[in-house]
């Protein structure tokens, strides 16, 4: 299994797939900022409903979305089990020194809804973009060059490091290694991590030398043509109008 989300995790319709990658990037940022700006449960539920409707319109794979959310819900369950007992407020249930407060329960629900909305926005809006497309979109949006370089290098070489890890694990299994909870196993796994770091550093040095031989001067030239047309502007404004509905409900409440 790849360490990076595979491109095409959602099957966008033709009208959406033909859009500039900067459009879903800006929409995802707008959705995340809106989610963290809300504090009312009703407003957050409205934004969650809007994001699910958008997922249906864009033809998002519900199974993929469920797997992404499943990785998040483990942390959210821990939050729901601990936060209501640590925030003071009106008691709903009490046992000895443990007090379940209404305000703590609401706080945990708000945090959980915010996190789920952000993950849904990332999967729905960025799930169909290849990492290279997203990196070029970030570069076109004038983000710092070092950040764009770091993202593109990560997208390129995580898969290479994963292949190196598989080779090392295959070599260990060929020598009869079976992971157990003992000193030998932990020491062997430590050597595995150390060898992976050493080989990663060696590869990074070779890549740096190869780039310098090709005239690299600290900047990537984005040759991927991207054109922003009035349709993108209209779609961005329409999405902004949708995200303004939860903010309006938050203001009214």
C-alpha positions as CSV (number, residue, x, y, z in Angstrom):
1,X,0.0,0.0,0.0
2,X,1.4,3.4,-1.0
3,X,2.2,5.9,1.7
4,X,0.6,8.6,-0.4
5,X,-3.0,8.8,-1.5
6,X,-3.3,7.5,-5.0
7,X,-4.4,10.0,-7.6
8,X,-7.9,9.5,-8.7
9,X,-9.3,8.4,-5.3
10,X,-12.5,10.2,-6.4
11,X,-14.0,10.0,-9.9
12,X,-14.8,13.6,-10.7
13,X,-17.3,14.4,-13.6
14,X,-15.7,15.9,-16.7
15,X,-16.7,19.4,-15.9
16,X,-14.9,19.2,-12.5
17,X,-11.8,17.3,-13.7
18,X,-11.1,19.9,-16.4
19,X,-10.8,22.7,-13.9
20,X,-7.5,24.3,-12.8
21,X,-6.0,22.5,-9.7
22,X,-5.8,25.8,-7.9
23,X,-9.7,25.8,-7.7
24,X,-10.1,22.7,-5.5
25,X,-7.0,23.8,-3.5
26,X,-8.6,27.1,-2.6
27,X,-11.9,25.5,-2.0
28,X,-10.4,23.0,0.5
29,X,-8.6,25.9,2.3
30,X,-11.8,27.9,2.4
31,X,-13.7,24.9,3.9
32,X,-11.1,24.3,6.5
33,X,-11.0,27.9,7.6
34,X,-14.8,28.0,7.8
35,X,-14.8,24.8,9.9
36,X,-12.3,26.1,12.5
37,X,-14.2,29.4,12.6
38,X,-17.5,27.8,13.7
39,X,-18.3,27.0,17.3
40,X,-22.1,26.2,17.2
41,X,-23.1,22.6,16.6
42,X,-25.9,23.5,14.3
43,X,-23.6,25.6,12.0
44,X,-21.1,22.7,12.0
45,X,-23.8,20.2,11.1
46,X,-24.9,22.4,8.3
47,X,-21.4,22.6,6.9
48,X,-21.0,18.8,7.3
49,X,-24.2,18.3,5.3
50,X,-23.0,20.7,2.6
51,X,-19.7,18.8,2.3
52,X,-21.5,15.5,2.0
53,X,-23.7,16.9,-0.7
54,X,-20.6,18.1,-2.5
55,X,-19.1,14.7,-2.2
56,X,-22.1,13.2,-3.9
57,X,-22.1,15.8,-6.7
58,X,-18.4,15.2,-7.4
59,X,-18.8,11.4,-7.4
60,X,-16.5,10.7,-4.4
61,X,-15.9,7.0,-3.6
62,X,-17.7,6.6,-0.3
63,X,-15.6,3.6,0.6
64,X,-12.4,5.6,0.2
65,X,-14.0,8.4,2.2
66,X,-15.0,6.0,4.9
67,X,-11.5,4.6,5.2
68,X,-10.0,8.0,5.6
69,X,-12.5,8.9,8.3
70,X,-12.0,5.6,10.1
71,X,-8.4,6.5,10.6
72,X,-9.5,9.7,12.3
73,X,-12.4,8.4,14.4
74,X,-10.0,6.4,16.7
75,X,-8.6,9.7,17.9
76,X,-12.0,11.3,18.1
77,X,-13.3,8.5,20.3
78,X,-10.5,9.1,22.7
79,X,-11.4,12.8,22.7
80,X,-15.1,12.0,23.4
81,X,-14.1,9.8,26.3
82,X,-11.8,12.2,28.0
83,X,-12.7,15.8,27.2
84,X,-16.2,15.8,28.7
85,X,-14.7,14.8,32.1
86,X,-12.0,17.6,32.0
87,X,-14.1,20.7,31.1
88,X,-16.0,22.2,34.0
89,X,-19.7,23.0,33.6
90,X,-23.2,21.7,34.3
91,X,-22.9,18.1,35.5
92,X,-24.8,15.4,33.5
93,X,-23.4,12.4,35.3
94,X,-21.1,12.0,38.3
95,X,-19.3,9.1,39.9
96,X,-17.0,9.8,42.8
97,X,-14.5,12.4,41.4
98,X,-15.5,11.9,37.8
99,X,-18.0,14.5,36.5
100,X,-19.4,14.5,33.0
101,X,-20.3,18.1,32.0
102,X,-22.6,19.3,29.3
103,X,-20.1,22.0,28.2
104,X,-17.4,19.3,27.9
105,X,-19.6,17.1,25.8
106,X,-20.4,20.1,23.5
107,X,-16.7,21.0,23.3
108,X,-15.8,17.4,22.3
109,X,-18.6,17.3,19.7
110,X,-17.4,20.6,18.2
111,X,-13.8,19.4,17.9
112,X,-14.9,16.1,16.4
113,X,-17.2,17.8,13.8
114,X,-14.4,20.3,12.9
115,X,-11.9,17.5,12.3
116,X,-14.3,15.4,10.3
117,X,-15.3,18.4,8.1
118,X,-11.6,19.2,7.4
119,X,-10.8,15.5,6.4
120,X,-13.9,15.3,4.2
121,X,-12.9,18.5,2.5
122,X,-9.4,17.3,1.9
123,X,-10.6,13.9,0.5
124,X,-13.4,15.3,-1.6
125,X,-11.6,18.3,-3.0
126,X,-8.0,17.1,-3.2
127,X,-8.5,13.4,-3.5
128,X,-8.6,13.4,-7.3
129,X,-5.4,15.5,-7.6
130,X,-2.1,13.7,-8.1
131,X,0.6,14.9,-5.7
132,X,2.4,16.6,-8.6
133,X,-0.7,18.5,-9.5
134,X,-1.2,19.7,-6.0
135,X,2.4,20.8,-5.7
136,X,2.2,22.8,-9.0
137,X,-1.1,24.4,-7.7
138,X,0.7,25.4,-4.5
139,X,3.5,26.9,-6.5
140,X,1.0,28.8,-8.8
141,X,-0.6,30.2,-5.6
142,X,2.7,31.8,-4.7
143,X,3.4,29.8,-1.6
144,X,7.0,29.9,-0.4
145,X,9.3,28.0,-2.8
146,X,10.9,26.0,0.0
147,X,7.5,24.7,1.1
148,X,6.6,23.7,-2.5
149,X,10.0,22.0,-3.0
150,X,9.6,20.1,0.3
151,X,6.1,18.9,-0.8
152,X,7.2,17.8,-4.3
153,X,10.3,16.0,-2.9
154,X,8.1,14.3,-0.3
155,X,5.6,13.2,-2.9
156,X,8.4,11.9,-5.2
157,X,10.6,10.1,-2.7
158,X,8.2,8.6,-0.1
159,X,7.5,5.9,-2.6
160,X,11.2,5.3,-3.1
161,X,11.8,5.0,0.6
162,X,8.9,2.6,0.9
163,X,10.5,0.4,-1.8
164,X,13.7,0.5,0.1
165,X,11.9,-0.5,3.3
166,X,10.3,-3.4,1.5
167,X,13.7,-4.6,0.3
168,X,15.2,-4.5,3.8
169,X,12.2,-6.3,5.2
170,X,12.4,-9.0,2.5
171,X,16.1,-9.5,3.3
172,X,15.2,-9.9,7.0
173,X,12.5,-12.4,6.3
174,X,14.9,-14.3,4.0
175,X,17.2,-14.7,7.0
176,X,14.4,-16.2,9.1
177,X,13.5,-13.1,11.1
178,X,10.1,-13.2,12.8
179,X,9.0,-10.2,14.8
180,X,8.3,-11.0,18.4
181,X,8.1,-9.0,21.6
182,X,11.7,-9.7,22.8
183,X,15.0,-7.9,22.9
184,X,16.3,-9.4,19.7
185,X,13.3,-8.3,17.7
186,X,13.4,-4.8,19.0
187,X,17.1,-4.5,18.3
188,X,16.6,-5.8,14.8
189,X,13.8,-3.4,14.1
190,X,16.0,-0.6,15.4
191,X,18.7,-1.6,13.0
192,X,16.1,-1.6,10.2
193,X,15.1,2.0,11.0
194,X,18.7,3.0,11.3
195,X,19.6,1.5,7.9
196,X,16.6,3.1,6.3
197,X,17.7,6.5,7.6
198,X,21.3,6.0,6.5
199,X,20.3,4.9,3.0
200,X,17.8,7.9,2.8
201,X,20.7,10.3,3.6
202,X,22.9,8.6,1.0
203,X,20.2,8.8,-1.6
204,X,19.5,12.5,-0.8
205,X,23.2,13.3,-1.4
206,X,23.1,11.5,-4.7
207,X,20.0,13.3,-5.7
208,X,21.5,16.7,-4.7
209,X,24.6,16.0,-6.7
210,X,22.5,15.0,-9.8
211,X,20.4,18.1,-9.5
212,X,23.5,20.3,-9.3
213,X,25.0,18.6,-12.3
214,X,21.8,19.6,-14.2
215,X,22.1,23.2,-13.2
216,X,19.7,23.3,-10.3
217,X,20.0,26.7,-8.5
218,X,17.5,26.4,-5.7
219,X,14.3,26.9,-7.7
220,X,11.9,24.6,-9.6
221,X,10.5,26.0,-12.8
222,X,6.8,25.1,-13.0
223,X,6.4,24.1,-16.7
224,X,2.9,22.6,-16.2
225,X,0.5,25.0,-18.0
226,X,-2.4,26.1,-15.9
227,X,-4.9,28.7,-17.0
228,X,-7.5,30.3,-14.8
229,X,-10.7,31.2,-16.6
230,X,-13.9,33.0,-15.6
231,X,-15.6,29.6,-15.0
232,X,-13.1,28.9,-12.2
233,X,-13.9,32.3,-10.7
234,X,-17.6,31.6,-10.8
235,X,-17.2,28.2,-9.2
236,X,-15.0,29.7,-6.4
237,X,-17.5,32.4,-5.7
238,X,-20.3,29.8,-5.6
239,X,-18.4,27.7,-3.2
240,X,-17.7,30.7,-1.1
241,X,-21.4,31.4,-1.0
242,X,-22.1,27.9,0.2
243,X,-19.5,28.3,3.0
244,X,-21.0,31.6,4.0
245,X,-24.3,29.8,5.0
246,X,-22.8,28.1,8.1
247,X,-21.1,31.4,9.0
248,X,-24.4,33.2,8.7
249,X,-26.2,30.6,10.8
250,X,-23.4,31.0,13.4
251,X,-23.9,34.8,13.4
252,X,-27.7,34.5,13.8
253,X,-27.3,32.0,16.7
